[in-house]
Amino acid sequence: MAGHSKWANIQHRKGRQDEKRSSAFSKIAKEITVAAKMGGGDPAFNPRLRLAIDKGKGVNMPKDKIDNAIKKGTGELEGVEYVEIRYEGYGIGGAAVIVDCLTDNKTRTVADVRHAFNKYGGNLGTDGCVAFQFKHCGQLLFAPGTDESALMEAAIDAGADDVLSNDDGSVEVITTPNEYMAVKEALEAAGFKVEFGGVTMKAENETVLTGDDATRMQKLIDVLEGLDDVQEVYTSVVMDE
């Protein structure tokens, strides 16, 4: 991790996501609807729905929007049929990029994603071209200064897979996707503050970009995240300080 700050990168990303809060509501509503349709409307028995609701609460999504999204998924309210699609490609410097989408029009979505890659210095790849470079997992980040030994003990007791200490003093707890919510709630109950978390595609190896390359890569990420059909963008990039 030497040479760049995990903490600074994730705080930067969180700040940019907060700036897009209004569009986040509609994207999270889609995820809630799909989760409810696939696994039922009770979050106690539907881990994906529980995670989506937690994500909504994290951006102060109104309860009525959450409830309506669930009802659309369970058929109590009329809703749109969404299909899940994943696109893979390359950004600046060959950085790996995964783009997860929910769409009611696959032709429109692939055209929009391809246009974004082509216009902003990347290129859309084939299925599986970069996915092997990522691990599907739950990730919880804790601020520098967190009592690492106490956190490690609590995390292991809660069922976490791993605890990683970063050079900048921040600490990451890694879980399986299904155990993410249980571990998060256990650590919060133990008094630890989760600064950033979610079920993610975590890059096994990171691509460090600086200067103009970092600026161009950030632009590509922003444009992709700004597409209506895009739910999440995962990348191997970290921006060096």
C-alpha positions as CSV (number, residue, x, y, z in Angstrom):
1,M,0.0,0.0,0.0
2,A,3.0,2.3,0.2
3,G,2.8,5.5,-1.9
4,H,-0.9,6.0,-1.7
5,S,-3.7,6.2,0.9
6,K,-6.5,3.7,1.0
7,W,-8.3,6.0,3.4
8,A,-8.0,9.1,1.2
9,N,-9.1,7.1,-1.9
10,I,-12.2,5.7,-0.3
11,Q,-13.1,9.0,1.4
12,H,-12.8,10.7,-2.0
13,R,-15.1,8.1,-3.6
14,K,-17.6,8.4,-0.8
15,G,-17.7,12.2,-1.2
16,R,-18.4,11.9,-4.9
17,Q,-21.1,9.4,-4.2
18,D,-22.7,11.7,-1.7
19,E,-22.7,14.5,-4.3
20,K,-24.9,12.2,-6.5
21,R,-27.4,11.4,-3.7
22,S,-30.5,12.3,-5.7
23,S,-29.6,9.9,-8.6
24,A,-28.6,7.4,-5.9
25,F,-32.2,7.2,-4.7
26,S,-33.5,5.9,-8.1
27,K,-30.6,3.4,-8.5
28,I,-31.0,2.0,-5.0
29,A,-34.8,1.8,-5.6
30,K,-34.1,-0.4,-8.6
31,E,-31.9,-2.6,-6.5
32,I,-34.5,-2.9,-3.8
33,T,-37.2,-3.8,-6.3
34,V,-35.0,-6.5,-8.0
35,A,-34.0,-7.9,-4.6
36,A,-37.6,-8.0,-3.4
37,K,-38.7,-9.7,-6.6
38,M,-36.0,-12.4,-6.4
39,G,-36.1,-13.1,-2.7
40,G,-39.3,-11.7,-1.3
41,G,-40.2,-8.5,0.6
42,D,-39.0,-9.5,4.1
43,P,-35.4,-8.3,4.6
44,A,-35.0,-10.7,7.6
45,F,-35.1,-13.6,5.1
46,N,-33.6,-11.8,2.1
47,P,-29.9,-10.8,2.6
48,R,-29.8,-8.9,-0.8
49,L,-32.8,-6.8,0.1
50,R,-31.4,-6.2,3.6
51,L,-28.2,-4.9,2.1
52,A,-30.1,-2.7,-0.4
53,I,-32.2,-1.2,2.3
54,D,-29.1,-0.5,4.4
55,K,-27.6,1.2,1.4
56,G,-30.7,3.4,1.0
57,K,-30.6,4.3,4.7
58,G,-27.0,5.2,4.3
59,V,-27.9,8.1,1.9
60,N,-31.0,9.0,3.9
61,M,-33.4,7.6,1.4
62,P,-37.0,8.3,2.5
63,K,-38.8,5.3,4.0
64,D,-41.8,5.7,1.7
65,K,-39.4,5.3,-1.3
66,I,-37.9,2.2,0.2
67,D,-41.4,0.7,0.9
68,N,-42.7,1.5,-2.6
69,A,-39.6,-0.1,-4.2
70,I,-40.3,-3.3,-2.2
71,K,-43.9,-3.3,-3.2
72,K,-43.0,-3.0,-6.8
73,G,-40.7,-6.0,-6.4
74,T,-43.4,-8.1,-4.7
75,G,-46.1,-7.1,-7.2
76,E,-48.2,-5.0,-4.8
77,L,-47.4,-1.9,-7.0
78,E,-46.9,-1.9,-10.8
79,G,-43.2,-1.7,-11.7
80,V,-40.7,-2.1,-14.5
81,E,-39.0,-5.4,-15.4
82,Y,-35.2,-5.0,-14.9
83,V,-32.4,-7.3,-16.2
84,E,-29.0,-7.5,-14.5
85,I,-26.0,-7.1,-16.9
86,R,-22.3,-6.8,-16.2
87,Y,-19.9,-5.2,-18.6
88,E,-16.1,-5.4,-18.3
89,G,-13.4,-3.3,-19.8
90,Y,-10.2,-1.3,-19.5
91,G,-9.6,2.3,-18.4
92,I,-6.6,4.5,-18.4
93,G,-3.3,2.6,-18.2
94,G,-5.1,-0.7,-18.7
95,A,-6.9,-0.4,-15.4
96,A,-9.6,-3.1,-14.9
97,V,-13.2,-1.8,-14.8
98,I,-16.4,-3.7,-14.0
99,V,-19.8,-2.0,-14.7
100,D,-22.9,-3.5,-13.1
101,C,-26.2,-2.5,-14.6
102,L,-30.0,-2.9,-14.1
103,T,-31.9,-2.1,-17.2
104,D,-35.2,-2.4,-19.0
105,N,-33.4,-1.9,-22.4
106,K,-30.2,-3.8,-23.0
107,T,-29.6,-2.3,-26.4
108,R,-29.6,1.2,-24.9
109,T,-27.4,0.3,-22.0
110,V,-24.6,-1.4,-23.9
111,A,-24.6,1.6,-26.4
112,D,-24.3,4.0,-23.5
113,V,-21.6,2.1,-21.7
114,R,-19.5,1.5,-24.9
115,H,-19.8,5.2,-25.8
116,A,-18.5,6.2,-22.3
117,F,-15.5,3.9,-22.6
118,N,-14.7,5.0,-26.1
119,K,-15.1,8.7,-25.5
120,Y,-13.1,8.9,-22.3
121,G,-10.0,6.8,-23.0
122,G,-11.1,3.3,-22.2
123,N,-12.4,0.3,-24.2
124,L,-15.2,-2.2,-23.5
125,G,-13.9,-5.7,-23.3
126,T,-15.4,-9.2,-23.5
127,D,-17.2,-11.1,-20.7
128,G,-14.6,-12.4,-18.2
129,C,-11.8,-10.2,-19.4
130,V,-11.1,-8.6,-16.0
131,A,-13.5,-10.2,-13.5
132,F,-10.8,-12.7,-12.5
133,Q,-8.8,-9.8,-11.1
134,F,-11.5,-9.1,-8.5
135,K,-12.8,-10.8,-5.4
136,H,-16.6,-10.6,-4.6
137,C,-16.7,-9.8,-0.9
138,G,-18.0,-7.6,1.8
139,Q,-15.7,-4.7,2.8
140,L,-15.8,-2.5,5.9
141,L,-13.3,0.4,6.3
142,F,-12.4,1.9,9.7
143,A,-10.6,5.2,10.2
144,P,-7.0,5.6,11.2
145,G,-6.7,5.4,14.9
146,T,-9.1,2.5,15.3
147,D,-8.0,0.0,17.9
148,E,-6.8,-2.7,15.5
149,S,-6.4,-5.5,18.0
150,A,-9.8,-5.0,19.5
151,L,-11.4,-4.7,16.1
152,M,-9.6,-7.9,14.9
153,E,-10.9,-9.8,17.9
154,A,-14.5,-8.5,17.4
155,A,-14.4,-9.1,13.7
156,I,-13.2,-12.7,14.0
157,D,-15.9,-13.4,16.7
158,A,-18.5,-11.9,14.3
159,G,-17.4,-14.3,11.5
160,A,-15.2,-12.0,9.3
161,D,-12.8,-13.6,6.8
162,D,-9.9,-11.3,7.2
163,V,-8.7,-8.0,8.8
164,L,-6.2,-5.9,6.9
165,S,-4.1,-3.0,8.2
166,N,-3.2,-0.3,5.7
167,D,-0.1,1.9,5.7
168,D,-2.2,5.0,6.3
169,G,-3.5,3.5,9.6
170,S,-7.0,2.6,8.3
171,V,-8.2,-0.9,8.9
172,E,-10.3,-3.1,6.5
173,V,-12.5,-6.0,7.5
174,I,-13.3,-8.5,4.7
175,T,-16.3,-10.8,4.8
176,T,-18.2,-13.1,2.5
177,P,-21.0,-11.3,0.7
178,N,-23.7,-13.1,2.7
179,E,-22.1,-12.4,6.0
180,Y,-21.5,-8.7,5.4
181,M,-24.6,-7.3,7.1
182,A,-24.2,-9.6,10.2
183,V,-20.6,-8.7,10.6
184,K,-21.3,-5.0,10.1
185,E,-24.1,-5.0,12.7
186,A,-22.0,-7.0,15.2
187,L,-19.1,-4.5,14.9
188,E,-21.4,-1.5,15.3
189,A,-23.0,-3.1,18.3
190,A,-19.4,-3.5,19.7
191,G,-18.9,0.2,19.4
192,F,-16.9,0.4,16.2
193,K,-17.8,3.1,13.6
194,V,-17.9,1.9,10.0
195,E,-16.8,4.7,7.8
196,F,-17.5,3.0,4.5
197,G,-18.8,-0.4,3.6
198,G,-20.6,-2.6,1.2
199,V,-20.6,-5.7,-0.8
200,T,-18.1,-5.1,-3.6
201,M,-15.8,-6.4,-6.2
202,K,-12.4,-5.8,-4.6
203,A,-9.4,-5.7,-6.9
204,E,-6.7,-8.3,-6.1
205,N,-4.0,-6.0,-7.5
206,E,-4.3,-2.2,-7.7
207,T,-3.3,0.2,-10.5
208,V,-1.9,3.4,-9.2
209,L,-2.5,6.5,-11.4
210,T,-1.2,10.0,-10.9
211,G,-1.6,13.5,-12.6
212,D,-3.5,13.7,-15.9
213,D,-4.0,9.9,-16.0
214,A,-5.8,10.0,-12.6
215,T,-7.9,12.9,-13.8
216,R,-8.9,11.2,-17.0
217,M,-9.7,7.9,-15.1
218,Q,-11.9,9.8,-12.6
219,K,-13.8,11.4,-15.5
220,L,-14.4,7.9,-17.1
221,I,-15.7,6.6,-13.7
222,D,-17.9,9.7,-13.2
223,V,-19.5,9.4,-16.7
224,L,-20.1,5.6,-16.2
225,E,-21.6,6.2,-12.8
226,G,-23.8,8.9,-14.2
227,L,-25.6,6.6,-16.6
228,D,-29.1,5.8,-15.5
229,D,-28.7,2.1,-16.0
230,V,-25.4,1.8,-14.1
231,Q,-25.6,0.6,-10.5
232,E,-22.0,0.2,-9.6
233,V,-18.6,0.8,-11.1
234,Y,-15.6,-1.2,-9.8
235,T,-12.1,-0.5,-10.7
236,S,-8.5,-1.6,-9.8
237,V,-7.5,2.1,-9.8
238,V,-6.2,4.1,-6.8
239,M,-5.3,7.7,-7.2
240,D,-1.9,8.5,-5.8
241,E,-1.7,11.5,-3.5
